Amino acid sequence: MLKNITVSGSKEFIKFYRKLEEDSLKHRLDTAIDFLKKNPSSGDRIKANLWPAKYIKKYCINNLYRYSLGSNWRIIYTLVGQSDKINCVILEILDHKEYDDLFGYKTS
């Protein structure tokens, strides 16, 4: 059983987060972060053939997850494990259109 689960963010995510006002999105994000601290693999695992090259190149990922924040926002994160510790690293938060563009889906 894991003894220590942390959640951290990429520079891009931290910059985005710090700009958020105290609103619904920030509240949903804080709630999601608390949830990920307890259940780091609770998001939807993204198949490797769909991983954007920028994540592979920049973060050297070997797993990628998506966590939905309702109908319009997605958290993109990876898990980094060390013996009895897991760090859930939030790479980005994307709105639906940005997510679709990044992963090559057609936006309706």
C-alpha positions in Angstrom: 0.0 0.0 0.0 1.2 3.4 -0.9 2.2 5.6 2.1 2.7 8.9 0.3 0.8 10.4 -2.6 1.6 14.0 -3.6 0.2 16.2 -6.3 2.4 18.8 -8.1 2.2 20.8 -11.2 4.2 21.7 -14.2 5.4 25.3 -14.6 2.6 25.8 -17.2 0.0 24.4 -14.8 1.2 26.5 -11.9 1.2 29.7 -14.0 -2.4 28.9 -15.1 -3.5 28.1 -11.5 -2.1 31.2 -10.0 -4.1 33.4 -12.5 -7.4 31.8 -11.5 -9.8 33.9 -9.6 -11.8 32.4 -6.7 -14.5 31.0 -8.9 -16.2 27.7 -9.9 -13.2 26.5 -12.0 -10.7 27.0 -9.2 -13.0 25.3 -6.7 -13.5 22.3 -9.1 -9.7 22.1 -9.6 -9.0 22.2 -5.9 -11.6 19.5 -5.3 -10.0 17.4 -8.1 -6.5 17.8 -6.6 -7.7 16.6 -3.2 -9.4 13.6 -4.9 -6.2 12.8 -6.9 -4.2 12.8 -3.6 -6.4 9.9 -2.5 -6.9 8.2 -5.9 -4.1 9.2 -8.3 -5.1 6.7 -11.0 -8.7 7.6 -10.9 -8.6 9.5 -14.2 -9.0 7.9 -17.6 -5.8 6.4 -18.8 -4.9 7.7 -22.3 -3.5 5.1 -24.8 0.2 5.6 -25.7 -0.5 6.0 -29.4 -2.6 9.1 -28.5 0.0 10.9 -26.4 1.0 14.3 -27.8 4.7 14.4 -28.8 5.1 17.6 -26.7 4.4 15.6 -23.5 6.8 12.8 -24.5 9.6 15.2 -25.4 9.2 17.7 -22.6 8.3 15.4 -19.7 9.5 11.9 -20.8 6.2 10.4 -19.7 5.5 6.7 -19.6 1.8 7.1 -18.6 -0.8 9.8 -19.2 -4.2 10.4 -17.7 -7.2 12.7 -18.2 -9.4 13.8 -15.4 -12.6 15.6 -16.4 -13.7 18.7 -14.6 -17.2 18.7 -15.9 -18.2 19.3 -19.5 -15.6 21.9 -20.5 -12.3 21.3 -18.7 -9.8 18.4 -18.6 -6.8 17.9 -16.3 -3.9 16.1 -18.1 -1.5 14.4 -15.7 1.1 11.7 -15.3 2.1 9.5 -12.4 5.7 9.3 -11.3 6.4 6.4 -8.8 9.2 5.7 -6.4 9.1 2.7 -4.1 6.3 3.6 -1.7 5.6 7.1 -3.1 3.6 8.4 -6.1 3.7 11.9 -7.4 0.7 12.9 -9.6 2.1 15.6 -11.8 -0.5 17.8 -13.5 0.9 18.8 -16.8 -1.9 21.1 -18.1 -5.6 22.0 -17.7 -7.3 22.4 -21.1 -10.7 23.5 -22.1 -12.7 21.1 -24.4 -11.5 22.8 -27.6 -7.8 22.8 -26.6 -8.1 19.2 -25.6 -9.7 18.2 -28.8 -7.1 20.1 -30.9 -4.2 18.6 -28.9 -5.4 15.0 -29.2 -6.6 15.4 -32.8 -10.4 15.1 -32.2 -12.9 17.0 -34.2 -14.6 19.6 -32.1 -18.4 19.7 -32.6 
